[in-house]
Amino acid sequence: MQDSAPQAPPPPPDHVIKRTRVGGVWLASGSFAVVLLLLLIFILENGRGVDVAYFGAHGHLPLGVALLLAAVLGAGIVAIPGAARIVQLRRTARRHRLADADQPVGDQSAGER
């Protein structure tokens, strides 16, 4: 015996919204604004002056500014070798791509190493 009651139509598929570049930029700019606000609060709360001496150069800075400057310079020192390594890897990858492009299509012996 078959059911004579009409069956309900299937529910519509869920719409999935893909992430966009504009959405990523919006999220990054919002995060950047929060970080800047936290840095501003840090600098304003550490306004006591300190004497700074570096290789004969002397100066008087607020403590927050001196600590922020030290952190930025430390990050820069770390970024230099990182950037050099990225350039080195890109050059190596380019050489390998060019070597693969110069090989005949049927020659697979060099690629099986």
C-alpha positions in Angstrom: 0.0 0.0 0.0 1.4 3.4 -1.0 1.2 6.6 0.9 -1.2 9.0 -0.9 -0.1 12.0 1.3 2.0 14.5 -0.7 5.6 14.6 0.4 7.1 17.9 1.6 9.6 19.4 -0.9 13.2 19.0 0.2 14.6 22.0 2.1 16.6 24.4 0.0 20.4 24.0 0.1 22.3 26.2 2.5 24.0 29.0 0.9 27.7 29.2 1.7 29.3 32.5 1.3 33.0 32.3 0.3 35.6 34.5 1.9 36.6 37.5 -0.2 39.6 39.7 -0.3 37.6 42.6 0.8 36.5 40.7 3.8 40.1 39.8 4.6 41.2 43.4 4.3 38.3 44.4 6.6 39.4 41.9 9.2 43.0 42.8 8.9 42.3 46.6 9.3 40.1 46.0 12.3 42.8 43.9 13.9 45.4 46.5 13.1 43.3 49.2 14.7 43.0 47.2 17.9 46.8 46.6 18.0 47.4 50.3 17.5 45.0 51.2 20.3 46.8 48.8 22.6 50.2 50.3 21.6 48.9 53.8 22.3 47.7 52.7 25.7 51.0 51.1 26.4 52.9 54.2 25.4 50.7 56.6 27.4 50.9 54.4 30.5 54.7 54.3 30.3 55.5 58.0 29.9 58.2 58.2 32.5 61.5 59.4 30.8 64.5 57.2 30.6 68.1 57.9 29.4 69.1 55.8 26.4 72.7 55.3 25.2 73.7 53.3 22.2 77.2 53.3 20.7 78.0 56.8 21.9 74.6 58.2 21.0 72.7 59.5 24.0 69.1 60.5 24.3 66.1 60.9 26.6 62.9 59.1 25.6 59.6 58.1 27.3 59.9 54.5 28.5 57.0 53.3 26.3 58.6 54.8 23.2 62.0 53.3 24.1 60.5 49.8 24.6 58.4 50.0 21.4 61.5 51.2 19.5 63.5 48.2 20.9 60.8 45.8 19.9 60.5 47.1 16.4 64.2 47.1 15.8 64.4 43.5 17.2 61.7 42.4 14.8 63.6 44.0 12.0 66.7 42.2 12.9 64.8 38.9 12.8 63.1 39.8 9.5 66.3 40.4 7.6 67.5 36.7 7.6 64.0 35.5 7.1 63.7 37.7 3.9 67.1 36.5 2.7 65.9 32.8 3.2 62.7 33.5 1.2 64.7 35.0 -1.6 67.1 32.1 -1.6 64.2 29.6 -1.8 62.5 31.5 -4.6 65.7 31.5 -6.6 66.1 27.7 -6.1 62.5 27.1 -7.1 62.9 29.2 -10.2 66.0 27.3 -11.2 64.1 24.0 -10.8 61.1 25.3 -12.8 63.4 26.4 -15.6 65.3 23.0 -15.5 62.0 21.1 -15.7 60.7 23.3 -18.5 63.9 22.6 -20.5 63.5 18.8 -20.3 61.6 17.0 -23.1 58.1 15.9 -22.1 58.9 12.1 -22.5 62.1 12.2 -20.5 61.1 11.3 -16.9 64.5 9.9 -15.8 65.7 13.2 -14.2 62.4 13.7 -12.3 62.5 10.3 -10.6 65.6 11.0 -8.4 
